Amino acid sequence: MIKGRKTSYEERVEIVKYCIEQQNNYAETAQKYQVSYQQVYSWTTKYETDGVEALQDKRGKRKTLDAMSEIEKLRAENKLLEAKNKRQQMEIEFLKKLEEIERRRS
């Protein structure tokens, strides 16, 4: 079990992006970024239910969402949407390949 470490908002966005691209492989993502499995799972679930704003650490004195520039919010959301699109494209390619293999067998 890996002990958790402090992460920035940008790191959490990057970790969730990687996890989504890897078909939600939490163990691999946790190992690569040296964070706990539970934390990766939690961040990914929060993103999927509440969006990119849920990845904000609301403890202590941090920038509020109102204080964040619109560009910062959009960049983070854009990264995550790119990861989601990449995953969907991989799924489409996989299904096409599977269909091709099934046609060869027939």
N, C-alpha and C positions, 0 to 999 in steps of 0.2 A: 504494500500500500504506500502510495506516495503522499508525503505530507504536503498540504496546500501551501501556496506562496501568494504574495500580493501580486495583483495584476491590475493594469490600467484598463480603462474603458476600451481603448483601441486594441489592446491585447485580447480582451474578452470577445470583441467583434471578430478579430482574426481567428481565434480558437473556434468560435461557433461556425464561421465560414468554412474552415477546414473540416470540421466535423460533418457539416451538411454535405460537403463535396465527397466525403468518404462514406456516404450512406449511413450516417449516424453511428459510426464506429467509435464509441466513446472510449474504449480501452486504448486503442491506437492513438487517438487524439490526446488523451491524458498522458500517455507515455512520451509522446513527441514534445509536448509543451510543458512537461514536468509539473502538472497540476493533478488534483485527484479526479478519479472517475466520477465521483458524485458531483463535483463542481462542474465538470463538463456537461453532465446530464442535466443539471439544474439550469445552467445558462442556456443550453439548447432548448429545453422545454419552455423557459421563460420567453425566449425569442419567438418560438413558434406560437405561443398563446398571446403575448402582449406586444410583440414587435421589438424593434431595436432599443426603444426607451427603457425596456425592462432590464437591459444589461448595465444600466447605470448603478453605481454604488451610492446609495443614498445615506450612508453613514457619515457622520462628521460634517465638515464644512466643504462641500463640493459645489461646483457650478450646478445651478438648477437647470432644468430643461429650457426654461425661459431665457437664461443667461447664455446658453449655448447658441452659437450662431447657426443659422439655418443651413449653411454650407456644411458644418460639422455633422449635423444630423443626417443630411442627405448623403454625404460621403459614406457614413457608416451603413446606412440602409442600402445604398447602392452596392456596396461590397457583398452584403448578405444576399441581395437579390441575384447578383451575378453567380454566387455559389449555388443558389437554388436552381437557376437556369441551367448551369453546367450539369448539375445532378439529373435534371429532367432530360437533358440532351443525351446523357449517358444511358439513361433508362430506355429512351427511344431507340438508340443504336443497339442496345442489347436485345430488345424485342425484335428488331429487324433481323438481327443475326440469328436469333432463335427461330424465327419464321423461315429463314433461308435454310437452316439445318433441317427443319421439319419437312420442307419441300423436297430436299434431297433424299430423305429417307423414304418418301412415298413413291 
